[in-house]
Amino acid sequence: MALIQIKKPYLLFVGDTTEPRIAKTAFGLRDWARDECIGQWRLSAEAVDLGLRDLSPSEAVAAGACTLVVGIAPPGGRIPPHWRATFVEALNAGLDLAAGMHERLGAINELSELAERLGRMIHDVRHFDGALPVGSGRRRPGLRLLTVGTDCALGKKYTALAIAKLMRDDGLDADFRATGQTGILISGGGISVDAVVADFISGAAEMLSPENEPRHWDIIEGQGSLFHPAYAGVTLGLLHGSQPDALVLCHDPSRTEIYGFPHVPIVAPSEALGVYLQAARLTNPQVRFVGVSLNTVTMTEADAQRVLAETAADTGLPCVDPMRTGVDAIVAMLRQFSE
């Protein structure tokens, strides 16, 4: 069964949103798939500006765009009624639609009926309705890296994207494998595993990272955390299904508690390593950590360098911040698998 596949290039829909934090999907696409972003469609001059060309759907199609991506997440994940006419305009202009909101574009009859009549696709990437297998646990050729974390929302996607990009730039055979809606929009394909029934998460991970050439790397975007009281299950399914050869632990040193769960303290990276290895060894006894990725965005340069050095000493692993230091030290470790 085919995974979600979204046609590029994109026109990014910002609408009339003036709050940059609501436009994080659009900014993520601009930062990680800029060459695939033809322009932006803003409904007012006050709307968030991504620094891309302002284009209407017809202008974007003329420039080569294939899909209108809703790059914003309104509160509650609902689609404002006045946006519907803009999506109709996009379909009529020749664009597919893609969105990662809780409300499905495909559930709006006006849009689904028009898309079917015009032969367009609507991708609700937060949802996955296809049939999935249960995990087999069988080893398969190829190499795999999974990013894991001490908490949610602390850099697993950015770390995986940075590693995959550097590996490709260095001439290594590597693919980023998306497991969340923003990652799917950036890469153009994948499965949003938080929409998968628990029994099939490991099977979905196997589908995302199928057998491949012996030196090919799948760099898999992690989700959740084994230490999260609500989302540990999705992490465990990804660990077992992806059968990673390499793990990178992601951590935010400024946090003292699980985000949104003040009664649950954050574990130290040195404590987290063994827990992850024990869980991952069920399907790959040879798995090992190749680095730690810190999110130091709230720190001064001096404090960031200090905590990077301390974490490296505590864990015995290369310690990076993808945005400050790059991920060269981790990619150097991955080269050892092919030597």
Stockholm file with secondary structure:
# STOCKHOLM 1.0

chainA/1-339         MALIQIKKPYLLFVGDTTEPRIAKTAFGLRDWARDECIGQWRLSAEAVDLGLRDLSPSEAVAAGACTLVVGIAPPGGRIPPHWRATFVEALNAGLDLAAGMHERLGAINELSELAERLGRMIHDVRHFDGALPVGSGRRRPGLRLLTVGTDCALGKKYTALAIAKLMRDDGLDADFRATGQTGILISGGGISVDAVVADFISGAAEMLSPENEPRHWDIIEGQGSLFHPAYAGVTLGLLHGSQPDALVLCHDPSRTEIYGFPHVPIVAPSEALGVYLQAARLTNPQVRFVGVSLNTVTMTEADAQRVLAETAADTGLPCVDPMRTGVDAIVAMLRQFSE
#=GR chainA/1-339 SS CCCEECCSSEEEEEETCCCGGGGHHHHHHHHHSGGGEEEEEESSTTSCCCSSCBCCHHHHHHTTCCEEEECCCCGGGCCCGGGHHHHHHHHHHTCEEEECSSSCGGGCHHHHHHHHHHTCCEEETTCCCSCCCCCCCCCCSSEEEEEEESSSSSSHHHHHHHHHHHHHHTTCCEEEECCSHHHHHHHTEECCGGGSCGGGHHHHHHHHSCCCCTTCEEEECCCSCTTCTTTHHHHHHHHHHHCCSEEEEEECTTCSEETTEEEEECCCHHHHHHHHHHHHTTTCTTCEEEEEEECCTTSCHHHHHHHHHHHHHHHTSCEECTTTTCSHHHHHHHHGGGC
#=GC SS_cons         CCCEECCSSEEEEEETCCCGGGGHHHHHHHHHSGGGEEEEEESSTTSCCCSSCBCCHHHHHHTTCCEEEECCCCGGGCCCGGGHHHHHHHHHHTCEEEECSSSCGGGCHHHHHHHHHHTCCEEETTCCCSCCCCCCCCCCSSEEEEEEESSSSSSHHHHHHHHHHHHHHTTCCEEEECCSHHHHHHHTEECCGGGSCGGGHHHHHHHHSCCCCTTCEEEECCCSCTTCTTTHHHHHHHHHHHCCSEEEEEECTTCSEETTEEEEECCCHHHHHHHHHHHHTTTCTTCEEEEEEECCTTSCHHHHHHHHHHHHHHHTSCEECTTTTCSHHHHHHHHGGGC
//
